[in-house]
Amino acid sequence: EEAAAQGLIAGINSVKYLNSSDMLELPRSSSYIGTLIDDLVTKDIQEPYRMLTSRSEYRLLLRQDNADARLTEIGHQIGLIDEAQYSRFKNKQDLIQKEIERLKEVKISANDQTNEILAKYGEHIDRGIRLAELLKRPNITYDVFREIDSSTKELNLSEDITGEVEVLIKYDGYIVRQEQQVEATEKLEKYKIPVDIDYSQIKHISTETKEKLEKIRPTNLAQASRIGGVKPADISVLMVMLKG
């Protein structure tokens, strides 16, 4: 799988090179392929590389259920996703978003009938509650709504849509926190490092750091910060230099 992933990106960028187009670079936050390639470039790998989920700091974002949401847009732009498949993808994303908005609006009453159903799942409500808020409870799944809310049953959404809706609502707080981490990294990615930079002339960083930067030659500060042995203080020096 690791070799196939690298071969896929190599093939895509070979065509882009022949067409004089910009290379496809997948960030770590986009996919495990992006994580794999970044690790191989920035880390001192001494043995055959194996892609493990633990290698990514963005595991909550790189889920199996949202792979299409992360990569279909890119696939369509580079010509690997045809219009029919792209149309189905857009329709799915639209349904997911509309359902999340609906669950945030629909409110159920704390009546005996509702609590009788909720009791089967070890839950109880003392006041009216919005479906999205109820879904955040550990014992409640989206399927419960088919029993307590007639509009949910009538919609009859597919499992791939309801499953994604459930994940996005249940883990909203954690997902937002990880997205903030991605934003912080993206700020460093905006600091592009000149391809002809002479690291030996940079003051206030160690010789060891200079050698590692010279060997790997990162394209931006975010990539430089992931090189083993490169300290935050070194990144600060580079940032000041690039700002200047």
C-alpha positions as CSV (number, residue, x, y, z in Angstrom):
1,E,0.0,0.0,0.0
2,E,2.8,2.4,0.8
3,A,4.5,1.8,-2.5
4,A,1.2,2.1,-4.4
5,A,0.5,5.4,-2.6
6,Q,3.8,6.8,-3.7
7,G,3.4,5.5,-7.2
8,L,0.0,7.2,-7.5
9,I,1.4,10.6,-6.6
10,A,4.4,10.0,-8.7
11,G,2.2,9.2,-11.7
12,I,0.0,12.3,-11.2
13,N,3.0,14.6,-10.9
14,S,4.7,13.0,-13.9
15,V,1.7,14.1,-16.0
16,K,1.7,17.5,-14.3
17,Y,5.4,17.9,-15.1
18,L,4.9,17.1,-18.8
19,N,2.0,19.6,-18.9
20,S,4.1,22.2,-17.0
21,S,1.5,22.3,-14.2
22,D,2.0,22.8,-10.5
23,M,2.9,19.7,-8.6
24,L,0.3,18.0,-6.4
25,E,1.4,18.3,-2.8
26,L,-0.9,16.7,-0.2
27,P,-0.6,18.2,3.2
28,R,-0.4,16.0,6.3
29,S,-3.9,17.1,7.3
30,S,-5.4,16.0,4.0
31,S,-4.6,12.3,4.0
32,Y,-2.4,9.4,5.1
33,I,-0.7,9.6,1.7
34,G,0.3,13.1,2.6
35,T,1.5,12.0,6.0
36,L,3.5,9.1,4.5
37,I,5.3,11.3,1.9
38,D,6.0,14.0,4.5
39,D,7.5,11.5,6.9
40,L,9.7,10.0,4.2
41,V,11.0,13.5,3.2
42,T,11.5,15.0,6.7
43,K,12.2,12.1,9.0
44,D,15.3,9.9,9.3
45,I,13.7,6.6,8.3
46,Q,16.2,3.7,8.8
47,E,13.8,0.8,8.1
48,P,11.0,-0.1,5.6
49,Y,8.2,2.5,6.2
50,R,4.8,1.2,7.3
51,M,1.8,3.5,7.4
52,L,0.2,3.4,10.8
53,T,-2.6,5.6,12.0
54,S,-0.5,6.5,15.0
55,R,1.9,8.3,12.6
56,S,-0.6,11.1,12.1
57,E,-1.3,13.9,14.6
58,Y,-4.6,14.5,12.8
59,R,-6.1,11.1,13.2
60,L,-9.5,12.5,14.1
61,L,-9.7,14.3,10.8
62,L,-8.3,11.4,8.7
63,R,-11.2,9.0,9.2
64,Q,-12.3,6.3,6.8
65,D,-15.9,7.7,6.7
66,N,-14.8,11.2,5.4
67,A,-12.1,10.1,2.9
68,D,-14.4,11.3,0.0
69,A,-14.9,14.7,1.7
70,R,-11.2,15.2,2.0
71,L,-10.0,14.0,-1.4
72,T,-12.8,13.9,-4.0
73,E,-12.4,17.7,-4.7
74,I,-8.7,17.2,-5.4
75,G,-9.4,14.0,-7.5
76,H,-11.9,16.0,-9.6
77,Q,-9.5,18.8,-10.2
78,I,-6.7,16.5,-11.5
79,G,-9.0,14.5,-13.6
80,L,-9.3,11.2,-11.6
81,I,-13.0,11.8,-10.7
82,D,-15.5,12.0,-13.5
83,E,-18.5,14.3,-13.5
84,A,-21.0,11.6,-12.6
85,Q,-19.1,10.6,-9.5
86,Y,-18.4,14.2,-8.6
87,S,-22.1,15.0,-8.8
88,R,-23.0,12.2,-6.5
89,F,-20.3,13.4,-4.0
90,K,-21.6,16.9,-4.1
91,N,-25.2,15.7,-3.5
92,K,-24.0,13.6,-0.6
93,Q,-22.2,16.5,1.1
94,D,-25.3,18.7,0.6
95,L,-27.5,16.1,2.3
96,I,-25.1,15.8,5.2
97,Q,-25.0,19.5,5.8
98,K,-28.7,19.9,5.5
99,E,-29.3,17.1,8.0
100,I,-26.9,18.5,10.5
101,E,-28.7,21.9,10.2
102,R,-32.1,20.1,10.6
103,L,-30.9,18.3,13.8
104,K,-29.8,21.5,15.3
105,E,-33.2,23.0,14.7
106,V,-35.7,20.2,15.5
107,K,-36.7,20.0,19.1
108,I,-38.5,17.1,20.8
109,S,-40.7,17.3,23.9
110,A,-40.0,15.6,27.2
111,N,-43.3,13.6,27.1
112,D,-44.0,10.1,28.4
113,Q,-43.9,8.5,24.9
114,T,-40.4,9.9,24.1
115,N,-39.0,9.0,27.5
116,E,-40.4,5.5,27.2
117,I,-38.4,5.0,24.0
118,L,-35.3,6.7,25.5
119,A,-35.4,4.4,28.5
120,K,-34.6,1.5,26.3
121,Y,-31.2,3.2,25.7
122,G,-30.7,4.2,29.3
123,E,-31.6,7.9,28.7
124,H,-34.2,10.3,30.0
125,I,-35.0,14.0,29.3
126,D,-36.7,16.4,31.7
127,R,-37.1,19.2,29.2
128,G,-37.4,19.8,25.5
129,I,-34.1,19.1,23.7
130,R,-32.8,19.6,20.2
131,L,-31.9,16.4,18.3
132,A,-28.3,17.5,17.8
133,E,-27.8,18.0,21.5
134,L,-29.4,14.6,22.3
135,L,-27.2,12.9,19.7
136,K,-24.1,13.9,21.7
137,R,-25.1,11.6,24.5
138,P,-23.0,8.4,24.5
139,N,-26.0,6.0,24.5
140,I,-27.8,7.7,21.6
141,T,-27.2,6.9,18.0
142,Y,-28.9,8.4,14.9
143,D,-31.1,5.3,14.6
144,V,-32.9,6.3,17.8
145,F,-34.3,9.3,16.0
146,R,-36.2,7.1,13.7
147,E,-38.2,6.0,16.7
148,I,-38.8,9.4,18.4
149,D,-38.9,11.7,15.4
150,S,-41.3,11.1,12.5
151,S,-39.5,13.5,10.1
152,T,-36.3,11.5,10.5
153,K,-38.0,8.3,9.6
154,E,-39.6,10.0,6.5
155,L,-36.3,11.2,5.2
156,N,-34.9,7.7,5.1
157,L,-31.3,8.8,4.6
158,S,-28.7,6.2,3.7
159,E,-26.3,4.9,6.4
160,D,-23.2,6.5,4.8
161,I,-24.9,9.9,5.3
162,T,-26.4,9.3,8.7
163,G,-23.1,7.8,9.9
164,E,-21.1,10.9,8.9
165,V,-23.8,13.2,10.4
166,E,-23.5,11.3,13.7
167,V,-19.7,11.5,13.8
168,L,-19.6,15.2,13.0
169,I,-22.1,16.0,15.7
170,K,-20.9,13.7,18.4
171,Y,-17.2,14.7,18.1
172,D,-17.8,18.3,17.1
173,G,-15.7,19.7,19.9
174,Y,-12.7,17.5,19.3
175,I,-12.9,18.0,15.5
176,V,-12.9,21.8,15.9
177,R,-9.9,21.6,18.2
178,Q,-8.0,19.5,15.7
179,E,-9.0,21.9,12.9
180,Q,-7.5,24.7,14.9
181,Q,-4.2,22.8,15.1
182,V,-4.3,22.4,11.3
183,E,-4.8,26.2,11.0
184,A,-1.8,26.9,13.2
185,T,0.3,24.6,11.0
186,E,-1.0,26.3,7.8
187,K,0.3,29.6,9.1
188,L,3.8,28.2,9.1
189,E,3.2,26.7,5.6
190,K,2.7,30.3,4.3
191,Y,6.4,31.0,5.1
192,K,8.0,29.6,1.9
193,I,11.7,28.9,2.1
194,P,13.7,30.0,-1.0
195,V,15.0,27.1,-3.0
196,D,18.5,28.7,-3.2
197,I,18.8,29.5,0.5
198,D,22.3,29.0,2.0
199,Y,21.8,27.6,5.4
200,S,25.5,27.8,6.2
201,Q,25.2,31.6,6.3
202,I,22.4,31.7,8.8
203,K,23.4,32.7,12.3
204,H,22.1,31.6,15.7
205,I,21.2,28.0,14.6
206,S,23.5,25.0,15.3
207,T,25.7,23.3,12.8
208,E,23.7,20.1,13.2
209,T,20.5,21.9,12.4
210,K,22.1,23.6,9.3
211,E,23.2,20.2,8.1
212,K,19.7,18.7,8.4
213,L,18.1,21.6,6.7
214,E,20.6,21.5,3.9
215,K,20.1,17.7,3.5
216,I,16.2,17.8,3.4
217,R,15.8,21.4,2.1
218,P,12.2,21.9,3.3
219,T,9.9,24.1,1.2
220,N,8.3,25.9,4.1
221,L,8.6,26.5,7.9
222,A,5.9,23.9,8.7
223,Q,7.9,21.1,7.0
224,A,11.1,22.4,8.6
225,S,9.5,22.2,12.0
226,R,8.9,18.5,11.5
227,I,12.5,17.6,10.8
228,G,14.0,15.6,13.7
229,G,16.4,17.7,15.8
230,V,15.1,21.1,14.5
231,K,14.1,23.0,17.6
232,P,11.3,25.7,17.9
233,A,14.1,28.3,18.5
234,D,15.5,27.4,15.0
235,I,12.1,27.9,13.4
236,S,11.9,31.3,15.1
237,V,15.2,32.3,13.6
238,L,14.1,31.2,10.2
239,M,10.8,33.0,10.5
240,V,12.5,36.3,11.4
241,M,14.9,35.9,8.5
242,L,12.0,35.2,6.0
243,K,10.0,38.1,7.4
244,G,13.0,40.3,6.8
